[in-house]
Structure formats: C-alpha cells, structure tokens
Amino acid sequence: MGRSIKCCCSGGLRLCICVTSILFIILLVVFIILFLTLLKPKEPKIVTQSVTLENFNLVGLWPAVKIQLNVTLGMVLTINNRNYGGFKYQDGVAYVNYHGVLVAEAPIENGSIPARGRHNISSSMTIFADKVIGNSNFEGDHRSGVLNFSASTTLHGKVSMLKYFKMKAASHSSCDISIFVQNETIDSDCKSKVRL
C-alpha cells in the first residue's frame, strides 16, 4: 500500500511540472511575440514646428571687400514618441554645417519623452558668419539666393519598457535647412532614427 501512494504522488508531481513548463513556454512565446511586434522600437516622428530667422542681416554686395552677415536661427521641433516605452535623454549638442563646415552649435538640455507622448525641443543658435562667407560655395549660393545648411543632433539615453526593462538608446536627427536671401524666409526637412 505504501508503494502505491508513493507512485501516485510522483505521477502528480510530474503532471504538475509538465503543466507548469507548458504554461511557462506559452507565456515566453507570447512575450517574445509582443516584444517583436507591439513593443518593437519605432522611429520617432520629428515635426519641425518652426524654424525662424531671429536675426538676418546681410550688408555689402559680393564680391565687395567688406561684407557682413549676421544670422540667428530659432528652431522648435516636436518629437512624437510612437513607442510603448519612454525615452530619457542626456544633455546634447545640435550642430549646423554649411557645405560640410561647422558654422554653429547649440546646447540641448536633458529631458524625457513619455511613452506614446510628445515633447517639444527649442533652441536658438547664432551662425558664425566668417565661416559662411569664407566658404568657397558662398558666392554661388548668394547669387542663386539660397543658403543651404544641414543640422544634426544625437541624443543618448535610456528607453524604459513597461517600467521594468531599461536599455540604452540613441536618437539621431538631421535637418536640411534652406534660407532664402531675398525674402528672408526659411524651409526645412527633418528625419530621425533610433539605435538600440
């Protein structure tokens, strides 16, 4: 009689272990499917709310001996986080280039973008005029009436998924900016990518 009780208990224990293992495997598969589909990191949408000329002053005619250029850009970007995880980023720097030459820098203070939320980043930068005027492309751009710049920034930080999982991430954005000299207006096009 003692043997039959022992055998019955070991059979129940095996059944319990099998059922628990199957449930664990099902939960693991569901979590992997969710992570690869619903929770898969998506590119944030960056919308340029406004890129304004806070100051634009061009004095003198090319190729005059003395030409002065003073340009200050104000930029407001809205970042739409389409992910189910928030992004907390560290201090960064935005760079503006004119035909591959760095002509302006602007600090970006640390902050966070909530999951499925929006966040505005504003910045103001003064372009180093001597680097623009001294560039060999300036004469042709000035004649055409359009000064073309490119801006870029990379923000490093952490993505938190479901408040428990945290991973390092970097968001890189780049903008093509065109300043129209005659009517002192501006046009811009921005793109972004996230690396985990």
N, C-alpha and C positions, 0 to 999 in steps of 0.2 A: 504494500500500500504506500509506503514511503517513497518508493521509486516512481510510482505513477504521479504523485504530487510534484516531485522534482521535475519530471519530464514536462508536465503541464505548465509549470512556471517558466521553464526555459523556452517553450514554444511561444508563450505570451510575450516574453521579453524580446524574442526575435521579431515577432509581428510588430511590436511597438517600435523597435529600432528601424524596421523596414518602412513603416508608415511615416515616422519622423524624417527619415532620409529622403523619401519621395517628396514630402512637403517642403523640405529644405531645398531640394533641387528645383521644384516648381517656383518657389519664391526667388531663387537665384536667377532663373531664366527670365522671370517677369521683370526683375530689377535690371538685368542686362538689356532687355528689350526697351524698357523705359529710358535707360541711360543713352542708348544708341539712337532713339527716335525723339521722344518728347524732350528729354533733358540734354540732348546733343547741343553743344555750344553753337550759336548762330552769330553771324556777323551783325554788329550793331548798325543801326541806320543813323548816319550823321547828316543832319539837315542844317544848311547854312541859313540861319535866321536873318543875319545881316552882316555884310562886310562893308564898312563905311570908310570914306575918306574923311578922317577927322581934321586933317590939315593937308592941303596940297598947294604948293607954291613953286612955280617954275618961272624963273626970271632969266632973261637973256635968250638969244637965239643960237642954235647950233650952226656952225662951229665957232661961235663967239669966244673971245679969250676968257671972259668971265661968265659962267653960267651957274645959277644956284637952284638947287632942288631941295624941297623940304616936303616929305610925305610921312603922314602918320595914319596907320590903319587901325580901325576898331573892328573886332570880329566877335560875333556871338554865334556859337554852334549849339544845336540841341542834339544830344545823344539819346537815341531811343534804344534802350536795352530790351531786346526781344527774348532774352533768356530767362529761365526759371531760377537763376542764381544772381545774387548781387555782385557788383564789382567795386572793390575798394582800391583806389589807386594812390600812388605816392606822388610827391612833387615832380613836375616835369618841366620841359622847356619846348616851346614852339619855335621852329626855325623858318626863316623866309630866305629863299635863294632867288637870285636874278641870273639866269643863264649859268647855273652851277656855282655861283659865287655867293657865299653867305653875306646877306645885307641887313638882317635884323634878327633879334632874339626876343622872346617874351616868356617870362616865367608863368607856369600853371600850378596853382596851389593844389595840394592833395584834396581828395574828396571821395565820394562814393555815389554809385548809381544803383538804385534799388532794383530788385528783380522785377521784370516787366514794367519798368518805370522810365521816366525821362529825366534828363539832367542838362542844365544849361552851363556852358563854359564861356566866359567872356574874357577878352584880352585886348590890350592896346599896345601897339609897337611902333617905334619910330625907325624908319628905314635909313641906313647910313648912305646919304646921298653921294658922297665921294666915290663909294664903291660902285654905285649905279652909273654915274657919269663917266667914271674911268673905264667902264667895261666897253670892249670893242663893239658890242652889239647895240649900244645906246643910240648911236647916230641913226641906224636903220629903223630901230623901234620908234624913235622920236619922229622921224619922217612919216612912218606909217600911222602914227597917232595912237599906238597901243604899246604899253609897257607890260610885259608878261612876267609874272613871278610864280614861284611854287612855294607852298608852305607845307611843313610836315612836323608831326609830333608823335612820340611814342610814350605811352603811359604804362608803367609797370605796377602790378598789384596782385591781388588775390581774388579769385572767384569763390563764393561760398554757395554750395548747392544743398538745399534742404537743411541749412544751418549746421550741418554736421560735417560735410565733406568740403575741404578747402584745397584749392590748387592754385599754383602760380599761373599768372596770365599776363599778356602784354597786348595792348590795343594800339595799333598803328594807324594813323590817318594822314592823308595827303590831300592838298587842295591846289588846283590850278587857278591863279588869280590874274585877271586882265584889268589894267587901269587904262581907261580911255581918256587921253590927254585933253582933247578939245572940250568935251562937255563935263569933264571931271567926274565920271561915273565909273562903276566897278562891276565886274562879273566874276563869279567863282563857281567851281565844280569840285566837290569833295568826295573821297572814297575812303573806306576803312576796312581793316582786317583785325581779327583777334587770333593770337597764338597761345596755345596752352602748353 
